[in-house]
Amino acid sequence: MDILLKYFPNLTDKQKGQFAALYDLYLDWNSKINVISRKDIENLYIHHVLHSLGIAKVIQFKEGSKILDVGTGGGFPGVPLAILFPESTFLLVDSIGKKIRVATEVSDAIGLTNISFRHCRAEEEKGKFDFVVSRAVMPLGDLIKIIRKNVSQEQKNPLPNGLICLKGGELEGEIHPFRKYAEVDDLKNFFEEEFFETKKVVYVPI
């Protein structure tokens, strides 16, 4: 939990309480429904929560922004972002029902009111959003084809609407078709932990 305050020192008491509660909640749910690798649960705050919040180093969502989290799994990056941006609304979708259940139960337990969930494939979601976020769900080109329909034309934020995804490793080939307008930020420029050495945030305006 201290790691979050290191990089996000202005959290409110309510946000601190919500973030602090995540470990025990995920530990409990993960013992019933495996959404995080059992070996990785002890790294929850660095590998999952802080990683999700890497998106907040690229954009601060304006009040009233609507965000779609595609392939959220157990709620990443959507749940940490919903805690950080209580004035924005988040819809988290995943094709695996038990994962959506875990994310729903966790967010209910910490009293998140700006978040909703849907058990479906991303192709089935027809709503319009300012941004679509995701964490390494599929190759960039495939993801853009699926979510293009979900990006609203109405602009609220300084950054034009589009896709923001968390990626790792070698991305040159994947990003090449979008290189003229995609922006890639290395998370190692924001977070000093070794885990972030190869992690990136990719933004593509749509």
N, C-alpha and C positions, 0 to 999 in steps of 0.2 A: 504493500500500500504506500509506503514512503516513496517508492520510485515514482508514483504518480504526482506527488506533491513536489518532487524535484523539478518536474517539467511543467506542471500545471499548478503553480502555487496559489492561484486565486480561486480555488474551488470553494463553494459555500459549505457550511456545515452539513446541509442536507446532502449535497453531492458527495462529500467525504463519507458520510454514513452509508450512502448507496453503494459507492465503490468498495468500501470496507466489507460490506455484507456479501459481496460476490463470491469470495473464496469459499466460505462454508456452504453457500447455496450450490455452487457448481460441484464442490467436493461431494455433497450429498446426492445430487441428481446424477452425477457421473457414475456413482456406484450402482445406480439402477439402470441408467440409459447412457451408454458410452458415447459422449459427444466430443470429448477431449481425450487424447491419448493418456492412458493411466500414468505413464512416466512423466507426462508433461504438465499434469495438473498443478504441481508445485511451482511451475513457472507461469502460472495463470496471469499474473500482473504484467510481466514483461512480454511473454510470447503472444498473449491474446488481448489483454486490455490496453496496454500501452501501444502495442502494434496497431490496434484499431484506431487509437487516438492519433496515430500518425497523420490521418486525414485532416485533423484539426490544425496541423502545422502548415497545411496547404490552403485551407479555406476555413473561415469562420462563418458558418451558416447564419444568415440574417433571420430575424424573427419572422415566423410565418412560412419559412421554407419547408418544402415537402420532399422527403428523401425515401427512396426505395432501396432496400438492401436485398440483393439477389443471391440466393444460395447461402443464406445466413448461418446454416448449421445450428450450433447451440446459441446463436445470437451475436455473432461477430461479423462485421464491426458495429452492427446496429445498436446493441444494448449500451455499450460504452458511449457511443456518440449521442444516444438519446439522453443519457445522464448529463453529458457535457453541454448539450444544447436543448434545454427544457422548453424553449420557445419555438422550436421546430417540431414537425411531426414526422414519424418514421413508420413505414410499413416494411415488415420483414417477411420474406417468402422463402420457402424451401420445399423441395419435392418429397422430403422424408418427414412424415408426420411426427415421429417420436422426437426428432430434433426440434421441431417447432414447439412441441409440448414443453420441452426443457426451457427453451428461451421464454415462452409465455409464463411458465411458473416462476422463473427467476425474476422477470420484470414485475410480475404481480407482487411478489414477496417484498420487493424494494419500493413499491408504490409508484412505478413509472406510469404516468397518465398520458404521455405524448407518443405512445407506441402501440401498434397493432400488428397482428400476425395473420398470415394466410398459408395454408398448406396447399401449395400448387407449384407447377413448373413456371418458370419465369415467362415462358411463351403465353401462358394463360392470363397473366395479369395485364389488364388493359388501362389502368389508371395513368394519369399524367403527373409527373414529378419534376422538381427543379434539378435534382441530381439522382443518379443511380450510383450506389456504392457496392463494392463486392471485394471479397478477399480470395484471390487465386482460384476462382471457380472454374474457369475455362479460358482458352486462348482469347486474346483481345478481339480479334476479328469476329469470332463466333459470338462473343458477348455483345458486341456492338450491333450485330444483325438482330439479335433478340430484343435488345432494350431500346433501340432507336424509337420505336413506337411510344415509349413511356416518357420521353423527355419533352417537357412543356416548352412552348414557344415564348411564354411570358417570363420575363426576366426580373428577379428580385435581388440577385446578388451581384457584386462587382465582377466575379468570375462568371463567364457565360455558362448557361446550363450544359450539362453533359454527364460523362461517366468518370468516376474517380475510383480506381481500384488499387488494392495492395498486391504487389507482386514481389517475387524474389528471383534471384539468379540472373542468368543471361537472357536479356529481353530484345536484343538487337533485331533478330528476325521477326519477332512478333510485332514489334512496334514499327518496323520499316514501312508498311503501307500507310501509316498514319503520321510519319515523321515530320511532315510539314506543319502539323498543328498540334500534335501531342506534346505534353510537357511531362518530363520525368524528374522527380525529386528523390535524391538518395536520403533515406531516413538516418543514415549515419551522420548526416549534417545537423540533425536535430537531437538525436539520442546517442549517447556514447557507449552504450552496452554492446558487447560483441555480436549479439543476436542480430543487430540492425545493420551489420557490415554489408550484407548483400540485399537488404530489403529496400523496396522502392514504392513510391506513390506515383501512379500513372494517371494523368488527367487528359481526357479527350473531349473537347467541346463538340456538341452534336446539334 
